[in-house]
Structure formats: C-alpha cells, structure tokens
C-alpha cells in the first residue's frame, strides 16, 4: 500500500521537471548542431579556429607577453 502511494505521488516527476526546464529556457529548444553547416564545413571552421588560436598563442609567446603568469 505504501509503495502504491509513493509511486502515484512521484509518477509525474519527469513531466514536472520538463515543464520547469521549459519555463526556465522560455520555451526555446537548445540550438545544438543545427547551424546549417555540413560536417565537412564544420570541421573546416573548427580547424581554422584552432589554427588562429595557436597562431595567437605563438605570437604571444614570441612577443614575451607574460600576462598569463610565470612559466616554470
């Protein structure tokens, strides 16, 4: 009897959590990978971003910019 009561009380927990999550996000779905790019275009974009980041880091290291802390 106690199990039945508990089960009935908690049976809609998932639904309530979904409603609360939707209310927090304003009803908008998450963007995810729906950016209009093919997997190949996404790989190219990400590779370019990584190359730019590495070039920027190399430029900072070569320039003697030590704003990030001391190197040991």
BELUR-V975099 format. One record per residue. PHI is phi in degrees with one decimal (NA if undefined). OMEGA is omega in whole degrees, -180 to 180 (NA if undefined). D_LAST is the distance of its C-alpha to the last C-alpha in whole Angstrom. Layout:
# BELUR-V975099
phi:PHI omega:OMEGA d_last:D_LAST
phi:PHI omega:OMEGA d_last:D_LAST
This chain:
# BELUR-V975099
phi:NA omega:180 d_last:66
phi:-63.2 omega:178 d_last:63
phi:-62.0 omega:-180 d_last:61
phi:-63.0 omega:179 d_last:63
phi:-63.3 omega:-179 d_last:63
phi:-64.1 omega:-180 d_last:59
phi:-62.9 omega:-179 d_last:59
phi:-66.8 omega:-180 d_last:61
phi:-67.6 omega:-174 d_last:59
phi:-99.9 omega:-174 d_last:55
phi:-66.1 omega:-177 d_last:57
phi:-107.8 omega:-178 d_last:56
phi:-58.9 omega:-179 d_last:52
phi:-62.9 omega:179 d_last:51
phi:-63.8 omega:179 d_last:53
phi:-64.4 omega:178 d_last:52
phi:-63.8 omega:177 d_last:48
phi:-62.8 omega:179 d_last:49
phi:-63.0 omega:179 d_last:51
phi:-65.4 omega:179 d_last:49
phi:-64.4 omega:179 d_last:46
phi:-66.3 omega:179 d_last:48
phi:-66.0 omega:180 d_last:49
phi:-66.3 omega:-178 d_last:45
phi:-88.1 omega:-180 d_last:44
phi:77.0 omega:178 d_last:48
phi:83.9 omega:180 d_last:49
phi:-84.6 omega:175 d_last:47
phi:-81.0 omega:179 d_last:46
phi:-69.3 omega:-176 d_last:42
phi:-69.0 omega:-179 d_last:41
phi:65.4 omega:-178 d_last:40
phi:-96.7 omega:-178 d_last:40
phi:-85.2 omega:-179 d_last:43
phi:-105.0 omega:176 d_last:41
phi:79.5 omega:-179 d_last:44
phi:-107.7 omega:173 d_last:42
phi:-78.4 omega:179 d_last:43
phi:-57.4 omega:179 d_last:40
phi:-66.8 omega:178 d_last:39
phi:-63.9 omega:179 d_last:39
phi:-64.9 omega:178 d_last:37
phi:-62.2 omega:179 d_last:34
phi:-63.3 omega:179 d_last:35
phi:-61.2 omega:-178 d_last:34
phi:-67.2 omega:179 d_last:31
phi:-64.3 omega:179 d_last:30
phi:-63.1 omega:179 d_last:30
phi:-63.5 omega:178 d_last:28
phi:-66.1 omega:178 d_last:25
phi:-63.7 omega:178 d_last:25
phi:-63.8 omega:179 d_last:25
phi:-65.4 omega:179 d_last:22
phi:-66.2 omega:179 d_last:20
phi:-65.3 omega:179 d_last:22
phi:-64.2 omega:179 d_last:21
phi:-65.0 omega:179 d_last:17
phi:-64.7 omega:178 d_last:17
phi:-65.0 omega:178 d_last:19
phi:-68.4 omega:180 d_last:17
phi:-65.3 omega:-179 d_last:14
phi:-71.0 omega:-179 d_last:16
phi:-78.5 omega:179 d_last:18
phi:79.5 omega:178 d_last:14
phi:-73.5 omega:-176 d_last:15
phi:-114.3 omega:-178 d_last:12
phi:-71.0 omega:-177 d_last:14
phi:-81.3 omega:-179 d_last:12
phi:116.4 omega:-178 d_last:10
phi:-83.8 omega:177 d_last:7
phi:-100.8 omega:-179 d_last:4
phi:-109.5 omega:NA d_last:0
